[in-house]
Amino acid sequence: MAGHIGIVGAGLVGGGWSIVFARAGEQVRVYDAAPTIRDEFKAVVGRQLDDLKSYDLVDDPAAILARIQVCGCLEDVIKGACFVQESVLEQTEVKAEISNAIGPLLDDGAIVGSSTSGIPGSAFTEHAANRERFLVTHPVNPPYLVPVVEVVPTPWTAQDSVHAALALMTSVGQSPVLVRREVEGFILNRLQGALLREAWDLFEEGYASAEDIDKTVSVGLGLRWSFMGPFETIDLNAPGGVADYAERLGPLYHSIQKSRTDPKPWSAGLIGDVDKERRAALPTDKLAERRNWRDRRLMALAAHKAKQS
Ligand SMILES: NC(=O)c1ccc[n+]([C@@H]2O[C@H](COP(=O)([O-])OP(=O)(O)OC[C@H]3O[C@@H](n4cnc5c(N)ncnc54)[C@H](O)[C@@H]3O)[C@@H](O)[C@H]2O)c1
């Protein structure tokens, strides 16, 4: 592409995005407001690239790292960029402030995607210069292992910007999903929220332990979900496809839905009970080790999927 990729906010997600773009051959410039994050950035990303190399997910970590340049000011990252990925803190005011700072610095045609996990872009880009070139490009962490990206336009995002963001994400190896109009939580976190809601309720009502609820997903539903979604799953689970499935099991799901009519916050007591079970299974000081285990499992899965047609 003409121009580099700008990364604004270089924490967990900004670092992951820099790998996505540099791995695809793009030149990447990175800015973070915190000097310590800037100073440590290349070492952190270098370690992640070495891990990817150990699973044959990248060929040349040093060449990828060489395409990433850390800059000391926002302007150096935005000027000359064809696309900017914003990944600052998940607070509407912080996102509005940085969007207002980025807008006037944009080159002609440059687009800005926000990593926000669920705040509609219209809540923080309304007053930005060039606001028709802002939208949400929401990744899953880490984006270099989990390819889905939710592309969510605001009411004032130009169609050209949407198409360009979809094309860019595809060209760097991500799998974009178009969310046609804004909705809190977008698609991914609404689906996750629906599952979590039922998990908390079933636990609270004493139907199963947290471990057994987790197992139902990790050695049950989740095995299919790594290569097909809920609609394709039910399409294949009745001889005549989705319509047949709906006829057979629609009434069951309707009845389940009717039994959940009173949304409530997760209570402190309930959180405490789940936490007690989780901490007995995994003490707090082992969380980091387990996260590393999860990332290695994800790498092995990504390597497996890369070999499938
Ligand atoms: N962590 C996840 O699993 C995940 C997944 C998807 C999306 N997101 C979203 O990505 C965004 C970043 O999350 P994260 O987990 O990387 O957080 P993080 O705290 O690791 O990183 C945020 C970074 O933004 C920097 N920052 C804050 N204000 C800034 C400014 N004005 N200019 C430049 N840098 C600034 C901070 O110094 C920090 O390094 C959030 O919107 C979050 O909701 C997170």
PDBQT file of the ligand as one rigid body, heavy atoms in Angstrom, charges set to zero:
ROOT
HETATM    1  N1  LIG A 401      -7.017  -6.680  25.783  1.00  0.00    +0.000 N 
HETATM    2  C1  LIG A 401      -7.911  -7.264  25.003  1.00  0.00    +0.000 C 
HETATM    3  O1  LIG A 401      -8.206  -8.462  25.104  1.00  0.00    +0.000 OA
HETATM    4  C2  LIG A 401      -8.593  -6.457  23.912  1.00  0.00    +0.000 A 
HETATM    5  C3  LIG A 401      -9.185  -7.119  22.821  1.00  0.00    +0.000 A 
HETATM    6  C4  LIG A 401      -9.781  -6.362  21.807  1.00  0.00    +0.000 A 
HETATM    7  C5  LIG A 401      -9.798  -4.973  21.882  1.00  0.00    +0.000 A 
HETATM    8  N2  LIG A 401      -9.223  -4.353  22.960  1.00  0.00    +0.000 N 
HETATM    9  C6  LIG A 401      -9.256  -2.887  22.980  1.00  0.00    +0.000 C 
HETATM   10  O2  LIG A 401      -7.976  -2.388  22.563  1.00  0.00    +0.000 OA
HETATM   11  C7  LIG A 401      -7.724  -1.139  23.209  1.00  0.00    +0.000 C 
HETATM   12  C8  LIG A 401      -6.390  -1.209  23.953  1.00  0.00    +0.000 C 
HETATM   13  O3  LIG A 401      -6.473  -2.223  24.932  1.00  0.00    +0.000 OA
HETATM   14  P1  LIG A 401      -5.173  -2.911  25.549  1.00  0.00    +0.000 P 
HETATM   15  O4  LIG A 401      -5.632  -4.173  26.171  1.00  0.00    +0.000 OA
HETATM   16  O5  LIG A 401      -4.071  -2.943  24.532  1.00  0.00    +0.000 OA
HETATM   17  O6  LIG A 401      -4.799  -1.856  26.701  1.00  0.00    +0.000 OA
HETATM   18  P2  LIG A 401      -3.355  -1.505  27.279  1.00  0.00    +0.000 P 
HETATM   19  O7  LIG A 401      -3.598  -0.822  28.574  1.00  0.00    +0.000 OA
HETATM   20  O8  LIG A 401      -2.445  -2.697  27.238  1.00  0.00    +0.000 OA
HETATM   21  O9  LIG A 401      -2.779  -0.435  26.212  1.00  0.00    +0.000 OA
HETATM   22  C9  LIG A 401      -3.286   0.861  26.047  1.00  0.00    +0.000 C 
HETATM   23  C10 LIG A 401      -2.113   1.765  25.710  1.00  0.00    +0.000 C 
HETATM   24  O10 LIG A 401      -2.605   3.035  25.298  1.00  0.00    +0.000 OA
HETATM   25  C11 LIG A 401      -1.649   3.999  25.715  1.00  0.00    +0.000 C 
HETATM   26  N3  LIG A 401      -2.270   5.316  25.670  1.00  0.00    +0.000 N 
HETATM   27  C12 LIG A 401      -3.219   5.823  26.493  1.00  0.00    +0.000 A 
HETATM   28  N4  LIG A 401      -3.568   7.077  26.097  1.00  0.00    +0.000 NA
HETATM   29  C13 LIG A 401      -2.820   7.341  24.981  1.00  0.00    +0.000 A 
HETATM   30  C14 LIG A 401      -2.723   8.456  24.101  1.00  0.00    +0.000 A 
HETATM   31  N5  LIG A 401      -3.469   9.535  24.272  1.00  0.00    +0.000 N 
HETATM   32  N6  LIG A 401      -1.852   8.387  23.068  1.00  0.00    +0.000 NA
HETATM   33  C15 LIG A 401      -1.110   7.289  22.866  1.00  0.00    +0.000 A 
HETATM   34  N7  LIG A 401      -1.142   6.206  23.688  1.00  0.00    +0.000 NA
HETATM   35  C16 LIG A 401      -2.000   6.234  24.712  1.00  0.00    +0.000 A 
HETATM   36  C17 LIG A 401      -1.236   3.534  27.104  1.00  0.00    +0.000 C 
HETATM   37  O11 LIG A 401      -0.002   4.085  27.497  1.00  0.00    +0.000 OA
HETATM   38  C18 LIG A 401      -1.175   2.026  26.909  1.00  0.00    +0.000 C 
HETATM   39  O12 LIG A 401       0.128   1.598  26.575  1.00  0.00    +0.000 OA
HETATM   40  C19 LIG A 401      -8.924  -0.857  24.108  1.00  0.00    +0.000 C 
HETATM   41  O13 LIG A 401      -9.847  -0.065  23.407  1.00  0.00    +0.000 OA
HETATM   42  C20 LIG A 401      -9.479  -2.264  24.342  1.00  0.00    +0.000 C 
HETATM   43  O14 LIG A 401     -10.848  -2.267  24.702  1.00  0.00    +0.000 OA
HETATM   44  C21 LIG A 401      -8.611  -5.049  23.969  1.00  0.00    +0.000 A 
ENDROOT
TORSDOF 0
